[in-house]
């Protein structure tokens, strides 16, 4: 596919023909020049120094590998329903705003935790540490429909939401779901929760998804 450069602002367009109008600066079609292999692309006056368009290197079709380079944490996401508790491993928990304090949670609709969050409208997040690889397996490799994932574990209940927390985690957050901001994304629901509680627990280094992938074959313990 051909590429065209706007000589006014430097915008790059991909297509068989240049656009009728540059979407960035409004320059007409006549101000575009075709970029060919080895062509030196000079930035407009006042812009950065001249650069050359070069082909990408590496495995440029490895989409999953590219996604793995995104930075994620690993967390225990829990909720409750009618005196029952469940939790799951999650890598989709992140802060949306600091004022008001809000976090986002991406949860698979098929998960029992999703059912509990919908029912109770509350949740808790334990930020796991690098020594918690066994907990990732415990809460991520089985369903709460078939097993009590908290059986045999010491846990605490969040003082605001009553959702289970692991006191040995790095820190914790409690959230109340904002239904007006919740979004159906197909297989998952993107919940937005107002942070109603939280604190630092054992501290230490938080567990990242990258660390887990590089160390997941190590023996538990």
N, C-alpha and C positions, 0 to 999 in steps of 0.2 A: 504494500500500500504506500502511496506517495505521501510525502510530508512537505508542508509549505510553511514558510516563515514570514510573519509580518515585519516588513522593514522599518515600521514606525515604532512598534512597542516590543517586538521579539516574540510575540505569541506564536506557538507551533500548532498547526492544524494538520490532522491526518485524514486523507481522503483522496479520491481520484482528481478532484479539482479544488482550488482554494475557495474559501467561503466568499460570498458576495460582500460581506461586511465583517471586519474583525470584531469578534465579540468582546474584546478587551478595550480597544481604543477607537473603534468605529471606522478605521481606515478602509477604503474600497478594495475590491478584489485586485486591482492593478498594483497595489502596494505589497503583494505577496510574491515571494520567490521560491522556487522549488529547491528543496534540500536533497542533494545527492550524496552518495558515499564519499567521504573524504572532504566534503565541502566545509570550509571554515565559516562558522556562523559568528558574525560580529554583532555584539550587543549595540543597541541604539545609544546615541550620545547621552552621557550622564549615567549609563548603566554599568554593569560589571564588565570586566575585561573580556576579550574575545575568547570563545570556547569553540570546540569542535564537537560535532555530533558523532558519537562513536557507538558501536554495537554493544549491547549488554553482554556481560560474561557470566559464567557460572551456570547453574541449572535453572534456566529461566522458565521452566514449565513446572517447577516443584511448588505448587500452590500451598500444599499442606506444610511443607518445610518453611515457607514464608510465614504462614500463620503461627507456627510454633515459635517464631522469633518475637511475637508480641509478648509483652510482659504480663504475666498473670500471678496472682497469689493462689493458694489453696486453703480452703476454709471448711469448717463444719457449719452448715446451715441447718437450723432446727426449727421446729414449730410444734404445736400441740393441738389436740382435739379431744374434748370430753375426757380429760384425765389421762389421755394417752400421749406419748411423745415419739417423735421420729426425727431423724437427722440424715443428712446426705453430704457427701463431699461435693464441693462446688468451687469452680474457678471463675465464676462470673458474679463477683461481688465488687462493686467499686463506688467510690464517692462521686455524687453528682454535683452537689453544692455544699458550701461550708456555712452559708447563712441564707435560708434555713438549712440545718444539717439533714442531708438526704443521701441515701445510698440506693443503688440499683441492684436488682437480683434477677438473673436469668435462670428460670427453672423449667425443666421438662414437664409437660403436662401429664405424662404417664407416671411420674414419681409420686409416692405417697406424701412426701413433704409438700408438694404442690397442693395436694388435696387438703392438708392440714392448714396451710397458709390461707387458702381460699376460705376455709371454714372459720378460723379464729381471727384472721386479719393481723396476726402478729408473728414475729420471727426473732431469732437470735443468731448471731454469727460469732463463732469462736475462731480467731485467727490462729492457725496452727503454726508450730515451729518446725525447724529442720529435723528434730528428733521424732516427729510424729508420722513417719512414713507408714507405720502399722495402722494408724487411725485412718489414713487415706484409703487403705485397703478395706478396713472394717466397715467404713461408712459409704464406700463407693462401689464395692464389689458384690453387694447383696441388697435385696429389697427388704424394706421394713414390713412388707406384706407377708414375708415368710420368716422373719427373725426379729427379735428384740435387739436392736443394735446397741442399746445402752446396758444390756444385761451384763453384770459383772464389772461395770465401770463406775468409778466415782464421778458423779456429776453434780452440778448445782443448778438451781432454777433462777433465771434472771429475776432480779427484784422488781422489775416493772412489768415484763410480759409473761413471766412464769414459764418461759421456754428453756429447755435444758442447755447448759453450758459446760465445757470441760475446764475445770479450774487450773489445769496444767498448761493451758494454751498461752500464747503470747499476750493476747488481749481479747476483749469481747465488745460487741455492739448489740443493742436491742433495737428492734424496729417495729413501727406500726405502719401497715400498708396504707398507702394513699390510693384508694380505688379509682379516683378521677384521673390519675396519671398512669395507671396500669395499662399495658399494651399487649394485645395478642400478636405474637410474631409467627404463628403457624404451629410448629411443634412445641414451642416454648411460650411462656408468659414472661414478659419483662415487668417485674414489680418495682415500683418506686416506694421506698419506705422512709418515713420520717424517723430519724434517730432519736429515741426517747431514753436511752441509757447506754452506758458503756464504761470501760475502764481497762487499765493495764493489769494483767494477771502475773504470770511467771516471767514475762519479758523474754528476751533472747532474739534470735534471728528468725524472722518470718519465713515460712516455707513458700517457695515459688514453684510454679509448674515446671519451669526449666530444671530446677534442682531435683524435683521428684523424678522427672524423666531420666535424668542422668544417674540417679541412685536407686531407682525402684527395684532393681534386682538384688539389692543387698538384703541380707536376712533381717527379719523383723526383730525389734528389740532396741 
